[in-house]
Structure formats: C-alpha cells, structure tokens
C-alpha cells in the first residue's frame, strides 16, 4: 500500500513516548489545578486536553518536511489571522485578542507562535549558507517585525516579548555569528536602560497607563500595594502559605487566594499561585521539573534531527515553552513585572493548550526522522 505524500514509513522505536508522557502528566496536573482554581473551567480544559492529544497524534505522523514546503502559506495564514483579530475580534478590558467562533474563542497570537517557528525554520534552512549576510538579516528582521507589530497593537506586550525572544533564539540556532550578537547587545542594553528611564516618567507616551503601572508596581511595590502590585503580592503570599506540601486541591480555606478572591482569574496567568498554595513546595518543584524535562527532550530531539529545519523546530518549541514558563512563574513569584502569559500545559486557555500540542506533534515527527549516521 502506497503511503500519502504527507507521511512516511516510520519506526515505532523512534516515537518519543517519554515526551508524550511528560506533556500528558503536566497537562493532567493542569486540569486538576484549573478545576481547583475555578471548577467551571475544568470540563473545558479536559476537552482541550483530549482534542490537543488527538491533534498531536495526527500532526506527529505528518512529515514536517512536506509541511515546510508550504512555508509562505503558513506565514500568510499567521499574518491574516493576526489582521482579522484586529477587525472582527472581541474587545475585552481594552484589548482585542480573541475571535469569537460561537462555541469557543480563538486567540490567533497563540497559534501564530507555533506557525512562525515553522516558517522561520524553513527560511533559516534556505539561508543556512548566508545567514550572516546583511540582506538576509534585514529580510529576517522585516518578516519578524510584521507579526510582532500586529501582536503589539492588540495590545499584547507580553506575547510580543515572548514571541520576539523565540524569533531571536531561532536565528541564533541557525548560526548567527557571535560578533553580530555582541554588536546588537551593545546597542540594545543601553537602549533598554534609556527606554525604562523614559517609560517611568509621568508624562510618557510610549506605554499605556496600565503597562506603565505594572513596571512602577514592580519597582515600588509598597507604593502600589493596593492596586498595581496587589495581585503579585497576594500571589507571593499564597505560594509561601503552601509551605512544603500545600493546603490540598479543592480546599475550602477562606484565606486562600481562590476562595478569598485575592487574585482575579487565578486559572490563567496566576495559576502558579494556586500550584504553590495547594500543592506546596513539592508540587511546585514537580511542575517546574516536568517543564524542564519537556524542554530538554525537545532540545535533544532537535540535536538528532536530520536537517537544520528540524533542529530549529524542536529548539524553537522547547524555547517557547521555557520562555513562557519563566515569565509566568517569574510574575507569580514577583521576580518579574506583572505581565500575562499562560503557563504551558497548565493554565486554562484552549488556544494555547492546543497550539502547544501542535508544536509537540511537530517535535515528535522530527524525532521520527532522526539523522542517519554512517
């Protein structure tokens, strides 16, 4: 029987079941914690988990090389979806990030992160020999700048930063010279210091008021304890109150962050506060360890890839999961200013969950086509 063009004869022993088990374990923990934070969202999270697993299984059998041949269509779809949300998206709390599909909402920026990794994987592989040429870098910057600009005008600064970090990681993996990286850092570091010194001024016009308040609340938490720093302060106390083993899932303690309504929407951006409070230090370490295992496995699969594109896909997905986790946990523990990104596979959010499963599906397919050693 002849196989369709989009798949290949794979070997079962090459399927990375350890990665699947790690992702599934973290997702199940996420379902339990989301249900404890807000029971009304648990069934939707379970549906997202089941659907995500099914999509991951299908994607893992589709030849990523065949998919990457349509890389311009992938890029075009990303841009189109990001444009559509600005025109037909629902505005919530001053931001237009979601498209109402009737039965659920769709957040294009979450899927765009995965699609952009695929696009730039092919782009970088095609320019592997001239990746350090001026015109290649300019083209890369322009192609990256368009989706980033569309995300930031939603506005969604946190997703823009996270996506930009991933895009920078991709070209680094592709072989960008350290000389160029050093030059960029020499420019960016002073620019960042100047930027921060400007945006904390009362009459600044660069950031929106709520974005400026989050930075000021991080720098002066005592001054903004009742507003800008309120949620982060409560999150930090909640994590500490969990001590070693936590208060237990679905507890009815009135002083907990969920029962006392000390944090708005705890099932999303501040889900780690629920993890720390209800599962304690042990549970928090388990979540962090599972995330670390997933990231490391993605990187290891990428290192054994048959080509540069496969390496970039795996390291890009691993980097995305790592960056998002660091930002989410950093915000919950008050290490970083308050900004909203989901904790991968744990936070409630069907678009984020399914998109990450699509990404893992592509990593698994790269693993099914390892480098052939002579």
Order of alpha helices (4+ residues) and beta strands (2+ residues): alpha-alpha-alpha-alpha-beta-beta-beta-alpha-alpha-alpha-alpha-alpha-alpha-alpha-alpha-alpha
